[in-house]
Amino acid sequence: MKKSDVKIDDILSAKSEEELTKPFLGKVEKIYENSALLTIIDYDEVDDTAVSDLNQKIVVNFKNLKDAPKRKIKEIQAKATSDIKVEKIAKVEDEQKVDDKKAEK
């Protein structure tokens, strides 16, 4: 892959010649002259310890980068969807009224 093809926030398939044994997916954080800093977002379980040791970051030469399969990107985005629900927080006055009612009982 050429430097001109790599953009910040791209999700790319990569391989490491030394640190990781299997190909992985990474999100481009920074672009250098001949390489890019990636945040490792999807990897094989055998590389779990190495990824942890690297703090989920790795610098990869452009020649070891290629476009990630769209199917795989969709899988990752589906996993990243949050199930967190946001509830409205009652105002302090409302809480005081509740406390007052409890005190009356």
C-alpha positions as CSV (number, residue, x, y, z in Angstrom):
1,M,0.0,0.0,0.0
2,K,1.2,3.5,-0.7
3,K,1.4,6.4,1.8
4,S,-1.1,8.4,-0.3
5,D,-3.6,5.6,0.1
6,V,-3.5,5.6,3.9
7,K,-5.7,8.1,5.8
8,I,-6.2,8.8,9.5
9,D,-9.0,6.6,11.0
10,D,-8.8,4.1,8.2
11,I,-9.3,0.5,9.3
12,L,-6.7,-1.7,7.6
13,S,-5.6,-5.3,7.5
14,A,-1.9,-5.6,8.6
15,K,0.8,-8.1,9.4
16,S,3.8,-7.7,11.6
17,E,7.1,-9.2,10.7
18,E,8.2,-9.5,14.3
19,E,5.7,-8.8,17.1
20,L,2.5,-10.7,16.0
21,T,2.2,-14.1,14.5
22,K,-1.1,-13.6,12.7
23,P,-2.6,-10.8,10.5
24,F,-4.7,-8.3,12.4
25,L,-6.9,-5.2,11.8
26,G,-5.9,-1.8,13.0
27,K,-7.1,1.8,12.9
28,V,-4.7,4.4,11.6
29,E,-3.7,6.9,14.3
30,K,-0.7,8.5,12.8
31,I,1.1,8.4,9.5
32,Y,4.9,8.5,9.2
33,E,7.2,8.6,6.2
34,N,7.3,4.8,5.5
35,S,4.9,3.5,8.1
36,A,1.7,4.1,10.2
37,L,0.9,3.9,13.8
38,L,-2.1,1.6,14.3
39,T,-4.4,0.8,17.2
40,I,-5.0,-2.9,17.1
41,I,-8.7,-3.5,17.1
42,D,-9.1,-7.1,16.0
43,Y,-6.5,-9.9,16.3
44,D,-6.1,-13.7,16.7
45,E,-6.2,-15.1,20.2
46,V,-2.7,-16.5,19.9
47,D,-1.4,-12.9,19.9
48,D,-3.3,-11.8,23.0
49,T,-0.2,-11.4,25.2
50,A,1.8,-9.6,22.5
51,V,-1.1,-7.2,21.8
52,S,-1.4,-6.5,25.6
53,D,2.4,-5.9,25.8
54,L,2.2,-3.5,22.9
55,N,-0.7,-1.6,24.6
56,Q,-2.8,-2.2,21.5
57,K,-0.5,0.0,19.4
58,I,2.0,-1.0,16.7
59,V,3.9,0.7,13.9
60,V,3.6,-1.1,10.6
61,N,5.4,-0.5,7.3
62,F,3.1,0.5,4.4
63,K,4.2,-2.6,2.5
64,N,2.5,-4.7,5.2
65,L,-0.8,-2.9,5.0
66,K,-3.8,-3.6,2.8
67,D,-7.5,-2.7,2.7
68,A,-9.5,-4.7,5.3
69,P,-12.4,-6.8,4.0
70,K,-15.7,-4.8,4.3
71,R,-17.4,-7.8,5.9
72,K,-14.8,-7.8,8.7
73,I,-15.2,-4.0,9.3
74,K,-19.0,-4.4,9.5
75,E,-18.5,-7.3,12.1
76,I,-16.3,-5.0,14.2
77,Q,-18.6,-2.1,14.0
78,A,-21.5,-4.4,15.1
79,K,-19.5,-5.5,18.1
80,A,-18.7,-1.9,19.0
81,T,-22.3,-0.9,19.2
82,S,-23.1,-0.1,22.8
83,D,-26.1,-1.4,24.8
84,I,-25.8,1.4,27.3
85,K,-29.0,3.2,28.1
86,V,-29.0,6.8,29.2
87,E,-31.6,7.8,31.8
88,K,-32.6,11.3,32.6
89,I,-31.3,12.4,36.0
90,A,-33.8,14.0,38.3
91,K,-33.2,17.6,39.3
92,V,-32.1,18.2,42.9
93,E,-35.5,19.8,43.7
94,D,-37.3,16.6,42.7
95,E,-35.0,14.6,44.9
96,Q,-35.7,16.9,47.8
97,K,-39.5,16.4,47.3
98,V,-39.1,12.7,47.4
99,D,-37.0,12.9,50.6
100,D,-39.6,15.2,52.2
101,K,-42.4,12.7,51.4
102,K,-40.3,9.9,53.0
103,A,-39.7,12.0,56.1
104,E,-43.5,12.7,56.4
105,K,-44.2,9.0,56.6
